[in-house]
């Protein structure tokens, strides 16, 4: 019988882990590319992302309470659908979130010292992996400190933005006069290119300052980009084997973490739009720093940079925790090498899985430019949650099934958002899933192995 992890996390610990993943570095940069996609319909995109997150969280919470094991949707897919669908969910989560780990590490490095972003990112991965190897309670304790600091920084930015005067008129001729970056010199964040000085700048400005035109695709793309920032509640479910009283704790923790995140994101969006206006927000590479600068609170600008670095570190911590637990679950079923199926006898952590994840992230940092990892990760995670919703549809009333409309809406919206992401992310995602499926069928060629 496989070794089991110790149940040491309470409700507060689980909420903090979820918050550290959701209120991560994305909140400091995600609104700019979302505005570029959705224009003046940003709040509709935010509401759609929140609706998808609610459906996914409800389905995941009910499944996690019934199957409180490490692995999240990998386990639910195997138990409720078939081993193949569970494997596909685990494959997408592991590959996508490993890329996200690298992106968060690079974000940390870029905020601390841009010229040393790569070595700092590698150091962050080494530090987070070492911390996780000391035990999940230590990781949860550090996450509390990081989340508290980031929430304090966000509260100051929200107050500064809402208490400032309305955004001044935006000039197409010289955005730098309003504290904005030069669009010719500032690259896009997370694979979203900065607008061209003569074409994209006008398109963004006109679409959001003159009311814009309804763009269903733009709203969907904006929701898909914002969904990435909500997806951290999966960390709670993937830690199901380490939570006390999981049937009660997991649904409660997911609900609390999601509600807090939605309130924070809504207030941040209101503050940024009030202080900057939609056109300037759409062009900003560091929106919350620009909010502080525009509000005249210059001392807050470096604090925001520190907050973004800390948030990236917290997100990286939660990501490595979640990915390593999914790797452990897949190794238990031999969907990944059996060598990774090991729990440290004293620290009660999947030490080999955590080391493997850390080494893989470092290799990615050395070999690849991962600024486009967010869109790819969003595709993988949306497919992951589509499988979670499909698994929730198999629950009976006695098993705590949610209202049928919740997983149906969640499944449909996950697939819709996944396939309306930027085309490169869709093509890359389909290729990665196709490769993973091919590996599965090569390993399970006989009818008995399928």
C-alpha positions, 0 to 999 in steps of 0.5 A, a space after each residue: 500500500 502506498 505511503 500517505 502524507 500526514 494530515 496537518 493543515 487546518 482551514 486557515 492553512 488551506 485558505 492561505 495556500 490558496 490565497 498565496 497562489 491566487 493573489 500572486 504576481 498576476 494581480 500586479 500585471 494581469 489587468 493591462 493585457 486583459 484591458 488590451 483584450 477586453 477594452 472597456 468591457 474589462 469588468 465583464 471579462 472579470 465577471 466571466 472569469 469569476 463565474 468560471 472560477 466559481 463553477 470550477 471551485 464548486 466542482 473541485 470542492 465537492 470532488 476533493 471532499 469525496 476523494 481527499 487525496 493528493 493529485 486533484 483532478 488527476 485523481 478525480 478523472 481516474 476515479 469518476 471518468 477513466 484512467 486516461 482522462 485522469 492522466 490527461 488532466 494530470 499531464 496538462 496540470 503538471 506541464 502547464 504549471 511547471 511553466 508557470 513556476 518558471 514564469 513566477 520565478 522570472 517575475 520575482 527576478 525581474 522585480 528585484 533586479 532586472 539585469 539579474 532576473 535569471 540567476 535570481 529566478 534560479 535562486 528563488 526556485 532553489 530556496 522555495 524547493 528547500 523550504 518545501 522539503 522542510 515540511 508543508 507546515 513550514 511552507 504554510 507558515 511562510 505563506 501566511 507572512 507573504 500573503 499578509 504583506 501582499 494584501 497590505 500592499 494591495 490595500 494601500 494601492 487601492 486606497 491611493 487609487 480610489 482617493 486620487 482624482 479622476 484620471 487625466 485625459 490620455 494623449 496619444 501623442 505622448 503617453 510618457 507625459 502621464 507616467 506611462 512607459 514608452 510603448 516602443 521600449 517596453 515589452 509586453 508582460 507574460 507574452 502579450 506584446 506591447 502595442 505598436 506606436 502608430 497602430 496598436 496604441 491608437 487601437 487600444 486608446 480608441 477602443 477604451 476611451 471612446 466607448 469601444 465596440 462590443 467584441 465577444 472575442 475580446 471579452 473571452 480573451 480577457 476572461 481567459 487571461 484573468 482566469 489565470 489569476 483565479 486558478 490558485 484554488 487548485 492548490 487546496 484540492 491538490 493538498 487534499 491528503 494533508 488537510 484535516 477533516 477534508 470533507 469539511 475543510 476543503 470546500 470551506 477553504 476554497 470558498 473563502 479563498 475565492 471570495 477574498 480574491 474576487 473582492 480584492 481583484 474587483 477593488 484593484 480593477 476599480 482603483 486602477 481604472 479610476 486612477 489611470 483610465 482604461 487607455 493608460 491601464 491597457 498600456 501599462 507594464 506595471 499598472 499598480 506602480 503607475 497607480 501609486 505614481 499617478 496618485 502622487 504617492 511616490 513612496 509607495 512605488 518601490 513598495 509595490 515593486 517589493 510587493 510584486 516580488 513577494 507575491 511572485 515568491 508566494 505564488 511560486 511556493 504554492 505552485 511547487 507544492 501543488 505540482 509536486 503533489 500531482 507528480 506524486 499521485 501520477 507516480 503512484 499509478 505509474 503514469 510517471 516514473 515509480 522513483 518519484 513515489 516516495 515520502 520522506 520518513 520524518 518530514 512527511 513530504 514527497 521529497 523526490 517529486 519536489 526535487 524533480 519539479 525544482 530541477 525541471 523548472 531550473 532547466 526551463 529557466 536556463 533554456 527558454 524565454 517563458 514570458 509567453 507561459 501564462 497563455 499556455 498555462 491558461 490553456 492547460 489549466 482550463 482543460 484541467 478544469 473542464 475534466 474536473 467539471 466533467 467528473 463532477 457531473 458523475 456525482 450523485 446527490 448522496 455523494 454531494 453533487 452540486 446543482 447540475 448547472 454548475 459543472 455544465 456551465 463550468 465545462 462549457 466555459 472552460 472549453 470556450 475560453 481555452 479555444 479563444 486564447 491567442 492562437 499560439 497558446 492554443 496550437 502549443 497546448 494542443 501539441 503538448 496534450 497530443 504528445 502526452 496522449 501519445 505517450 499514454 497509448 504507447 504505455 497502454 497498448 493492450 486492452 487490459 492496460 487502457 
